[in-house]
Amino acid sequence: MFYRENCADMAVDEADFDEAYIASSKALLITGPHFSTEQVNRTSRCVLDYAGRNDVRTILDIDYRPVLWGLTPAKPTARRALSRTKTSPRICSAFCR
């Protein structure tokens, strides 16, 4: 359960890193919520492109929490198990190549 918004990892931008940095890595881990907003979705796709061009292994931690996608309110009584019809296509289009 998250009660905060606009945390630091959701503010990452393409200007915060370069391809050489990603290329120097052995693996790249991205979590599902990093496809939930336009900015971090765009940034995540850029990083995945860098990783792909440089043979960096990619790992997806689905970390599916509806509240982070704006599908349910951040309150204790909110439903936790919701359809992934909004989230799955975005994650798969970026990660499943």
N, C-alpha and C positions, 0 to 999 in steps of 0.2 A: 504494500500500500504506500502510495506516495502522496504527501500533502504539500509538496513544493512544486513550483513551476520555474521554468527558465534556469535550470541548473547549468553549471559550467560546461558539461560535455555536450549540451544541446546548443551551445553557442559556437562550437568549432566551425571554422570557415576554411575554404580552400587556401587562403593566404597564410594559414597557420603552419603549413608544411610544404615540402616540395617533393618532386618525384625521386630525387636522389636519396632522401631520407627513407622513403618507403622501400626503395630498391635495396637499401642496406639491411633490411629486416629479413628474418627467416620466415616469419608468419605475421598475419594481420588478423586481428579479432575485431569483429563488428557485431553490435547487438541490434536486435530487431527495432527497438525504439529509435535508432538512428536513421530510420526511414520514415518516421512519423510526421516530421515537419518538412516544409519545402527546403529550407536552408540546409539542414543536416542531411537530408536525403540527397541533395545535390552534392554536398561535400563527400558523403559516403560513396556515392557512385564514382566520383573523381578518384578517390583513394583506391577503390576496387579496380578502376582502369589502370592506375599506376602499378598496382600489385600484379595484375594480369600481364602487363607488358614486361614485367621484370621477374616473372616466375616466382613470385612470393606466394606462399601457401595462404589461403584465406579460410577463415573459420567464422561461422555464423552462430552466435548465441541468440536463439529466437527471443528469449526473454519477453514472452507475450504477456503484457499487462494492459488490458483495455483502457485503464485510466490514462496511460501515457499517450494513447492515440485519440483521446478526447471522446471515447465511445461510452464512457460511464463516468459519473461524478466521483470525485475523490472524497468519499465518505464511507464509513463502515458498513452501511446498509446497501451499498451499490452492488450490483451483480458482478461477479468475477469471471464467469464463464459466458462469453459472448461469441457470436459468429466472427470468424476471421475473414469474411468476404471483402472487407475494406483493406485489411492489412496484408493478407497473403499475396495478392497480385503485385503490390508495390515491392515487397521483399523479394519475391521470386523474379520479378523482371530485372532487379538489380543484381541478385546473387546467383540465380540459376542460369548459367550460361552454357 
